[in-house]
Amino acid sequence: MKGILGKKLGMSQVFLEDGTSMGVTIIEAGPCKVTQVRSKENDGYEAVQIGFGLRKPKNVSKSELGHFAKAGLETAPQFVVELPLEGETPVVGSDVTVSVLEGVKRINIRGTSKGRGFAGTIKRHNFQRGRETHGNVNHRAPGSAGAHTYPARTIPGKKLPGQYGNASTTTRNLLLVKIDAENNLLYIRGAVPGPINGFVIVEKI
């Protein structure tokens, strides 16, 4: 398997052998159920569809219930993702656990960043504010938005106020400090995108 699905539980610290502390993010990873296997013959590509968590049956359509019933699930998972097939082809209905990351030191984590709504350029793009005195009226405004007579328009890509966060984000090359197979937990050095209880995808590099 290329990776595993999980849920961000929050941050803590672990102590190394030399007594120093290290800030870590704890992720509850799996067990994930294999719900479908894609093949080149039937689908044109190879991938594995896995699901994590369970939704209430009243919130699931009949077509979804039928699809996931083939994997032995009574209802649909909360989080379903397709990952590239790597290694042996798993069996539909089997479980994917944190054991797939045994021996792995570096990982990438994909998640949805915290949504911060509509934000100005100082918060969104780290612009510097204007001074408060000496007649200055540009305290938090972004300043000039474009050229004058030519080309007389704002160039595409200009950093302006707008929606900030709530976007797919990948944090790369994170150190996998510890695997707790008994409790399905991963201890990862540093910060992971998304809020507490947000779903993430943990992938091998």
Residue pairs with C-beta under 8 A, 6 or more apart in sequence:
1 48
1 50
1 83
1 86
1 87
1 90
1 96
1 100
2 48
2 83
2 84
2 85
2 86
2 203
2 204
3 83
3 100
3 101
3 107
3 201
3 202
3 203
3 204
4 29
4 30
4 32
4 50
4 96
4 97
4 98
4 100
4 101
4 201
4 202
5 29
5 30
5 32
5 50
5 51
5 52
5 79
5 81
5 199
5 200
5 201
5 202
6 27
6 28
6 29
6 30
6 52
6 186
6 199
6 200
6 201
6 202
7 27
7 28
7 52
7 53
7 197
7 198
7 199
7 200
8 25
8 26
8 27
8 111
8 192
8 194
8 195
8 196
8 197
8 198
8 199
8 200
9 26
9 27
9 28
9 185
9 196
9 197
10 25
10 26
10 196
11 23
11 24
11 25
11 26
11 191
12 23
12 24
12 26
12 187
13 21
13 22
13 23
13 24
14 21
14 22
14 24
14 177
14 178
14 187
15 21
15 22
16 22
22 177
22 189
23 189
23 190
24 177
24 178
24 187
24 188
24 189
24 190
25 187
25 188
25 189
25 190
25 191
25 192
26 185
26 186
26 187
26 188
27 109
27 185
27 186
27 188
27 192
27 200
27 202
28 184
28 185
29 98
29 101
29 184
29 185
29 186
29 202
30 52
30 95
30 96
30 97
30 98
30 184
31 95
31 96
31 97
31 184
32 50
32 51
32 52
32 77
32 95
32 96
32 97
33 50
33 51
33 71
33 72
33 73
33 77
33 93
33 94
33 95
33 96
34 48
34 49
34 50
34 71
34 90
34 91
34 92
34 93
34 94
34 95
34 96
35 49
35 50
35 51
35 67
35 68
35 70
35 71
35 73
35 77
35 80
35 92
36 48
36 49
36 67
36 70
36 71
36 92
37 47
37 48
37 49
37 85
37 89
37 90
37 92
38 45
38 46
38 47
38 48
38 49
38 82
38 85
39 46
40 46
46 84
46 85
47 82
47 83
47 84
47 85
48 82
48 83
48 84
48 85
48 89
48 90
49 80
49 81
49 82
50 80
50 81
50 82
50 83
50 96
51 68
51 71
51 73
51 76
51 77
51 78
51 79
51 80
52 77
52 78
52 79
52 80
52 199
53 77
53 78
53 79
53 199
54 73
54 75
54 76
54 77
54 78
55 75
55 76
55 77
55 78
56 75
57 65
57 74
57 75
60 75
60 76
64 76
65 75
65 76
67 76
68 75
68 76
68 77
70 92
70 93
71 92
71 93
72 93
78 199
79 199
81 201
83 201
83 203
86 204
90 96
97 181
97 184
98 179
98 180
98 181
98 184
98 185
98 186
99 181
101 107
101 176
101 179
101 186
101 202
101 204
102 179
104 176
104 204
104 205
105 175
105 176
106 173
106 174
106 175
106 176
106 205
107 174
107 176
107 188
107 202
107 203
107 204
107 205
108 170
108 171
108 172
108 173
108 174
108 202
108 203
108 204
108 205
109 170
109 171
109 174
109 188
109 192
109 193
109 200
109 201
109 202
109 203
110 168
110 169
110 170
110 193
110 200
110 201
110 203
111 168
111 169
111 171
111 192
111 193
111 194
111 198
111 199
111 200
111 201
112 166
112 167
112 168
112 169
112 193
112 194
112 198
112 199
113 165
113 166
113 167
113 168
113 169
113 193
113 194
114 165
114 166
114 194
114 195
115 164
115 165
115 166
116 123
116 164
116 165
116 166
117 163
117 164
117 165
118 161
118 162
118 163
118 164
119 161
119 162
119 163
119 164
120 140
120 142
120 161
121 127
121 140
121 142
121 159
121 160
121 161
122 128
122 129
122 140
123 164
124 159
124 161
124 162
124 164
125 159
127 142
127 159
129 139
129 140
130 136
130 138
130 139
130 140
130 141
132 139
142 159
142 160
142 161
145 154
145 158
145 160
146 152
146 153
146 154
146 155
146 158
147 153
147 155
169 193
169 194
170 193
171 190
171 191
171 192
171 193
172 205
173 205
174 188
174 189
174 190
174 192
175 188
175 189
175 190
176 186
176 187
176 188
176 189
177 187
177 188
177 189
178 186
178 187
179 185
179 186
179 187
180 186
180 187
186 202
192 200
193 200
194 200
